[in-house]
Amino acid sequence: MTDLTPKRFRTLTPDCKTEFANYKNTINTLEITLFSRIIANILIIAILALLAWVIYDLYRGNKRYATKLAAHQIESEAK
C-alpha cells in the first residue's frame, strides 16, 4: 500500500479555487451543439404535447362516462 503523508494528502485534495477553475474549464469543453439543443427542445415539446393530449382525452372520457352513467340511472329509475 502507498503511504499517505500530509504532503501527499494535500496534493490529492485541491482547494476550492482550483476545483472551481477546473469545473469552469470542464463546462467550457463540454459544449452542447446547436443540433443537440434542437433535438432536446423538440423532445420536450413532444412530451408536453403528449401529456396535454392524455389529459384532454381523460377529460373527454370522464364526460362520456358521466353521460352513460346518467342515462343508466334514468333507465333504472324508469323500471
VMD Tcl script that draws the C-alpha trace (Angstrom):
set ca {
  {0.00 0.00 0.00}
  {1.09 3.54 -0.53}
  {1.80 5.81 2.38}
  {-0.49 8.77 2.68}
  {1.58 11.54 4.17}
  {0.15 15.01 4.85}
  {2.08 16.39 1.88}
  {0.66 13.72 -0.43}
  {-2.82 14.26 1.00}
  {-2.68 17.98 0.14}
  {-1.85 17.14 -3.47}
  {-4.85 14.79 -3.69}
  {-7.38 17.35 -2.40}
  {-7.40 20.57 -4.41}
  {-8.54 23.77 -2.75}
  {-11.86 25.31 -3.71}
  {-10.37 27.86 -6.13}
  {-8.58 25.20 -8.12}
  {-11.61 22.94 -8.14}
  {-13.88 25.77 -9.33}
  {-11.43 26.67 -12.10}
  {-11.35 23.04 -13.20}
  {-15.15 22.96 -13.16}
  {-15.37 26.05 -15.38}
  {-12.87 24.53 -17.81}
  {-14.85 21.32 -17.93}
  {-18.08 23.20 -18.66}
  {-16.38 25.11 -21.48}
  {-15.03 21.93 -23.07}
  {-18.41 20.16 -22.89}
  {-20.23 22.48 -25.27}
  {-23.64 21.31 -26.27}
  {-24.04 21.68 -30.00}
  {-26.93 23.53 -31.59}
  {-28.19 20.29 -33.14}
  {-28.36 18.65 -29.70}
  {-30.24 21.59 -28.24}
  {-32.76 21.50 -31.10}
  {-33.34 17.77 -30.61}
  {-33.74 18.26 -26.85}
  {-36.25 21.07 -27.34}
  {-38.24 19.04 -29.88}
  {-38.40 16.12 -27.45}
  {-39.53 18.36 -24.61}
  {-42.27 19.89 -26.77}
  {-43.38 16.44 -27.95}
  {-43.58 15.11 -24.40}
  {-45.56 18.16 -23.22}
  {-47.93 17.81 -26.19}
  {-48.44 14.13 -25.40}
  {-49.15 14.97 -21.78}
  {-51.69 17.62 -22.79}
  {-53.37 15.15 -25.17}
  {-53.62 12.48 -22.44}
  {-55.17 14.98 -20.02}
  {-57.68 16.12 -22.67}
  {-58.53 12.51 -23.57}
  {-59.10 11.64 -19.91}
  {-61.38 14.68 -19.60}
  {-63.44 13.58 -22.63}
  {-63.61 10.03 -21.28}
  {-64.88 11.26 -17.93}
  {-67.60 13.28 -19.65}
  {-68.68 10.24 -21.73}
  {-68.73 8.07 -18.60}
  {-70.82 10.63 -16.72}
  {-73.29 10.77 -19.62}
  {-73.61 6.98 -19.77}
  {-73.95 6.78 -16.00}
  {-76.72 9.39 -16.01}
  {-78.53 7.56 -18.82}
  {-78.23 4.28 -16.93}
  {-79.60 5.85 -13.74}
  {-82.56 7.34 -15.62}
  {-83.20 3.95 -17.25}
  {-83.06 2.10 -13.91}
  {-85.39 4.65 -12.28}
  {-87.93 4.18 -15.09}
  {-88.18 0.46 -14.37}
}
mol new
graphics top color blue
foreach p $ca { graphics top sphere $p radius 0.5 }
foreach p [lrange $ca 0 end-1] q [lrange $ca 1 end] { graphics top cylinder $p $q radius 0.2 }
display resetview
